[in-house]
Amino acid sequence: MIFNNIIKYLNNFIMLGILLSSTVAIAQTPVQPQVQPSADADKAGAEKSRDGLDASKPVEKPSASGWRGFVQAEAARAYRDPDHWSKARLRLDLNRQGQFSENVKWKIGGRFDYDAAYDRSNFYPPDVRKDQRYGFALRENYLDIGAGDWDVRLGRQHVIWGEMVGLFFADVVSAKDMREFLLPEFDQLRTPQWAARASYYKNDTNFELLWIPVPTIDRIGKPGADFYPYPLPVLANYLGEVKPARKLDNSNYGMRLSHLKNGWDVSGFLYHSIDAAPTFYRVSAPLAPLAFQARHDKINQFGGTLAKDLGSTVLKGEVVYTGGRKFNDTRFIQPDGLVKQNTLDYAVGLDFTFEGDTRVNLQAFQRVFFDHDPGIIPDKRESGASIFVSSKLGHNLDAQALLVHSLNRRDWMLRPRVTWGFEKNWRLAVGADVFSGSQTGLFGRYNNNDRVYTEVRYSF
């Protein structure tokens, strides 16, 4: 029944996308490449750029006007009972780059959203509609200063330390807009940080220092939204989020060292931060109705990444130790409903490339809890696996699917998608996001939020 509904709504969305695309003029610039579930999935083995600190990103050539970006119309229909429109968004993303001199360069950017699904419908609570109806966000706005073997970037910027597909492990610096969970493309999901970053390059070694005086935290939305990350039980009262005070004592800082030798790209890092992800404190009295409040604690993390090009196969790995993070306790013996747990997260992946532009990525990952407290929901070892497949179906037609599966609670997320570059600098996409499993699982908690969607993008 579920898959019949998916097919039914996909047919409707394909027709909607074709009608939308037929109303716009034909442009003349090349089609922008389709971003995979992880925007940095092919970063392994990339050389570090002296001109820009994120060498994994393609070099942007300015358009005739100097402005680059895209306009995108998105629509999503949640088909579980009660079915409803969960997105009807128009997004404008603009950026521009230039230079004051050979050694001083700049970039500015911003994004505007308007979502009619939260304006024309009373399905969601008022706070959710107000939060997601429209928004403006600064994207990357920085200065790049080159001085010999040093590069310094000052301003609002992305800091990408991870390399895995579909999930975040070593990418500990990035704040995220989690109002659609992990479903947006990663270059859109990540939120830039106001930071000062200095990188030293010598031969095949890169040393990086990072200071974030005013941390940016994850945007989680409001209670009642489709992907609000509540802990159990769901019928509790959720108070307003407590955001970190803007003071130097709450600064984030870290360092990272990477080296390329004999084809092995290896890095290690240390990072102290206000946790971008919230912790839900129980703030109700023992006999009162349950109430929780999202807060952000200080944590310490250290870990590393590795990548090795094996010809048609790329090996990737990441490991992160986190100290100081708290987890919800299902017992009532803790005054705030939390217990501190130190964890180790690691992931290993293999990326295969076949003839016909077919790519297969396999990943295995696990979180280990040290001194595991029996009152928390996760087991001492939480394991999972994922598979991502992409291939060309024809001229300008690409298909991909991502399946991420927990091996403890057997909850999973499936994301099929087809993209058609129907004209130069235009693309049409249709897809589905399907969740299943226990309410205690990372994906199963969104079991009632299955949806189908379509996107039409014009890039310039």
Number of C-alpha atoms within 10 A of each C-alpha: 5 11 9 9 14 21 14 12 22 20 13 14 22 18 13 15 22 13 11 14 19 9 8 10 8 14 14 11 13 13 19 16 9 14 12 19 22 21 21 22 19 16 17 22 18 14 13 16 13 16 15 17 21 18 15 20 15 7 9 9 10 14 12 8 8 12 16 18 17 18 17 19 21 18 22 24 22 23 19 14 8 8 13 15 19 24 23 21 20 19 19 17 20 18 19 19 18 13 13 9 9 8 13 17 18 19 18 18 19 16 18 15 18 19 21 19 22 24 16 12 12 10 15 17 13 13 14 18 23 14 14 21 19 17 13 13 13 17 22 21 22 20 22 20 21 19 10 10 12 16 22 20 23 17 20 22 23 21 20 17 22 25 26 28 24 22 17 17 21 27 17 22 28 22 22 22 18 20 21 16 16 17 14 15 15 22 17 14 22 21 26 25 24 20 24 19 22 20 20 17 18 10 8 12 16 18 18 19 17 20 21 21 18 19 26 22 22 20 18 21 21 24 19 17 19 19 18 19 22 21 21 14 12 13 11 15 16 21 15 12 17 11 13 19 11 11 10 11 9 18 19 23 20 19 18 19 17 19 18 19 10 6 12 16 21 21 20 20 21 17 19 21 21 20 24 23 19 23 22 24 22 23 18 17 11 11 6 8 11 16 17 21 18 19 17 22 16 16 18 18 21 20 21 22 26 22 24 20 15 13 8 11 16 18 19 23 23 26 21 23 18 19 18 16 21 19 21 21 21 16 11 12 11 13 13 16 21 22 17 15 18 19 20 18 20 20 23 19 22 19 22 17 16 11 8 10 11 16 18 18 21 17 21 17 21 17 20 19 17 13 11 17 16 12 18 17 15 19 16 16 15 16 20 19 18 21 20 22 17 20 19 16 16 10 9 13 16 19 19 21 19 22 17 21 22 21 14 13 20 15 22 23 21 19 18 18 18 19 21 19 21 16 18 15 19 25 24 23 22 24 25 23 19 24 22 21 19 16 17 16 19 18 23 21 22 22 18 17 21 22 24 28 26 26 23 23 22 22 18 22
